[in-house]
Amino acid sequence: MKPLRFFLTAAGINLALFLIIYLMPFNPIRSLIGYSTSLFAFLFERGLAVAVVSSKNACILATSTGNLSLYQTFYEFLTILALTIPLYLHSWKKLLEKSVLAMLIMWGYYVLLYGLTILFLENGLNVPWLLRFIRFNTESFMIPAFGALWFFLNKDRILSLIASWKRQ
């Protein structure tokens, strides 16, 4: 696969995934992270109830002491998936393995970030630095960070693809 074809395929897949998620009445990735964070807080804070209120624009994690808003769209999940698919078009098993691994790492990152923030706040800790980090933790910041993760997870395949491009 040539470089232009690879990037056009990834861009097309990303656009298709974006449109599917955008046209849904709620963002399923946001809801998955919201409910997982609620479960995390429940398990690690011995029964802490975190209500998850999902809407098209946000997901609110409500506790007895306040609300934490998941305003992010989490489209970096779609971008990483769209970059992974063209790498393994001829190996569905490898595609599934690499995609699931990347999605689990990203999902775990967000559940830990939001879950720990809720636990800190519920226990009376003042964590303005963590709240500020969450506010700046946008797609424009996380796509390059998860892009590095994507490269690390797929390094062998990416390097072999680049070597084949150089030979052409």
C-alpha positions as CSV (number, residue, x, y, z in Angstrom):
1,M,0.0,0.0,0.0
2,K,1.4,3.4,-1.0
3,P,1.6,6.3,1.5
4,L,-1.2,8.4,-0.1
5,R,-3.5,5.4,-0.3
6,F,-2.8,4.5,3.4
7,F,-3.6,8.0,4.6
8,L,-6.6,8.4,2.4
9,T,-8.0,5.1,3.6
10,A,-7.4,6.1,7.2
11,A,-9.0,9.5,6.7
12,G,-12.0,7.9,5.0
13,I,-12.4,5.4,7.8
14,N,-12.1,8.1,10.4
15,L,-14.7,10.2,8.6
16,A,-17.1,7.3,8.4
17,L,-16.6,6.4,12.1
18,F,-17.0,10.1,13.1
19,L,-20.3,10.4,11.1
20,I,-21.7,7.2,12.7
21,I,-20.9,8.4,16.2
22,Y,-21.9,12.0,15.5
23,L,-25.3,11.0,14.2
24,M,-26.2,8.9,17.2
25,P,-28.4,10.4,19.9
26,F,-25.5,10.1,22.4
27,N,-21.8,9.4,22.3
28,P,-21.4,5.7,23.2
29,I,-17.7,6.1,23.9
30,R,-18.4,8.9,26.4
31,S,-21.1,6.7,28.0
32,L,-18.8,3.7,28.2
33,I,-16.1,5.8,29.9
34,G,-18.8,7.4,32.2
35,Y,-20.3,4.1,33.4
36,S,-16.8,2.5,33.7
37,T,-15.7,5.5,35.9
38,S,-18.9,5.1,38.0
39,L,-18.0,1.4,38.5
40,F,-14.4,2.3,39.3
41,A,-15.5,4.8,42.0
42,F,-18.1,2.3,43.4
43,L,-15.5,-0.4,43.7
44,F,-12.6,1.6,45.1
45,E,-14.6,4.0,47.4
46,R,-16.7,1.2,49.0
47,G,-20.1,1.9,47.4
48,L,-19.8,5.5,46.3
49,A,-22.7,6.2,44.0
50,V,-21.8,8.1,40.9
51,A,-24.8,8.9,38.7
52,V,-24.1,9.0,35.0
53,V,-26.3,11.4,33.0
54,S,-25.7,11.2,29.3
55,S,-26.7,13.6,26.7
56,K,-25.6,14.5,23.1
57,N,-23.2,17.2,24.4
58,A,-21.8,15.8,27.6
59,C,-21.8,13.1,30.2
60,I,-22.2,14.3,33.8
61,L,-20.7,12.2,36.6
62,A,-22.7,13.3,39.6
63,T,-21.7,12.5,43.2
64,S,-23.0,13.8,46.6
65,T,-20.3,16.5,46.6
66,G,-20.6,17.7,43.0
67,N,-20.5,17.0,39.3
68,L,-17.7,16.2,36.9
69,S,-18.5,16.8,33.2
70,L,-17.1,14.6,30.5
71,Y,-17.3,17.2,27.7
72,Q,-14.8,15.4,25.5
73,T,-16.0,13.7,22.4
74,F,-13.2,11.0,22.7
75,Y,-12.8,11.0,18.9
76,E,-9.2,10.0,19.5
77,F,-10.5,6.5,19.8
78,L,-11.8,6.7,16.3
79,T,-8.6,8.2,14.9
80,I,-6.4,5.5,16.4
81,L,-8.8,2.8,15.1
82,A,-8.8,4.4,11.7
83,L,-5.0,4.4,11.6
84,T,-4.9,0.7,12.7
85,I,-7.3,-0.7,10.2
86,P,-5.3,0.0,7.0
87,L,-2.2,-1.6,8.7
88,Y,-3.9,-5.0,9.1
89,L,-6.4,-5.2,6.2
90,H,-5.1,-8.7,5.3
91,S,-5.0,-10.0,8.9
92,W,-8.2,-9.7,10.8
93,K,-6.9,-11.5,13.8
94,K,-3.9,-9.1,14.1
95,L,-6.3,-6.1,13.4
96,L,-8.6,-7.2,16.3
97,E,-5.6,-7.9,18.6
98,K,-4.0,-4.5,18.0
99,S,-7.3,-2.5,18.0
100,V,-8.5,-4.1,21.2
101,L,-5.2,-3.5,22.9
102,A,-5.1,0.2,21.9
103,M,-8.7,0.8,22.9
104,L,-8.2,-0.9,26.3
105,I,-5.2,1.2,27.1
106,M,-7.0,4.4,26.1
107,W,-10.2,3.4,28.0
108,G,-8.1,2.5,31.0
109,Y,-6.3,5.9,30.9
110,Y,-9.6,7.8,31.0
111,V,-11.3,5.6,33.6
112,L,-8.2,6.1,35.9
113,L,-8.0,9.8,35.2
114,Y,-11.7,10.5,36.0
115,G,-12.1,7.8,38.6
116,L,-9.1,9.0,40.7
117,T,-10.2,12.6,40.3
118,I,-13.7,11.7,41.7
119,L,-12.1,9.7,44.6
120,F,-9.7,12.5,45.5
121,L,-12.6,15.1,45.5
122,E,-14.9,12.8,47.5
123,N,-12.2,12.4,50.1
124,G,-11.9,16.2,50.5
125,L,-8.6,16.6,48.7
126,N,-8.2,19.8,46.8
127,V,-6.8,18.9,43.3
128,P,-7.0,22.0,41.1
129,W,-4.0,20.8,39.1
130,L,-5.8,17.5,38.2
131,L,-9.0,19.4,37.3
132,R,-6.9,21.8,35.1
133,F,-5.2,18.8,33.5
134,I,-8.7,17.3,32.7
135,R,-9.8,20.6,31.2
136,F,-6.8,20.7,28.9
137,N,-6.9,17.0,28.1
138,T,-8.6,17.6,24.8
139,E,-8.5,15.7,21.5
140,S,-5.8,18.0,20.2
141,F,-3.6,17.0,23.1
142,M,-4.5,13.3,23.2
143,I,-4.4,12.4,19.5
144,P,-0.6,13.0,19.4
145,A,-0.2,11.2,22.8
146,F,-2.2,8.2,21.7
147,G,-0.5,8.5,18.3
148,A,2.7,7.7,20.0
149,L,1.0,4.7,21.7
150,W,-0.3,3.6,18.3
151,F,3.2,3.8,16.9
152,F,4.6,1.8,19.8
153,L,2.0,-0.9,19.5
154,N,2.4,-1.2,15.7
155,K,6.0,-0.3,15.3
156,D,7.1,-3.5,13.5
157,R,4.3,-3.2,10.9
158,I,4.7,0.6,10.5
159,L,8.5,0.2,9.9
160,S,8.0,-2.6,7.4
161,L,5.4,-0.5,5.6
162,I,7.8,2.5,5.5
163,A,10.6,0.2,4.2
164,S,8.3,-1.1,1.4
165,W,7.5,2.5,0.5
166,K,11.2,3.3,0.2
167,R,11.8,0.4,-2.1
168,Q,9.1,1.5,-4.5
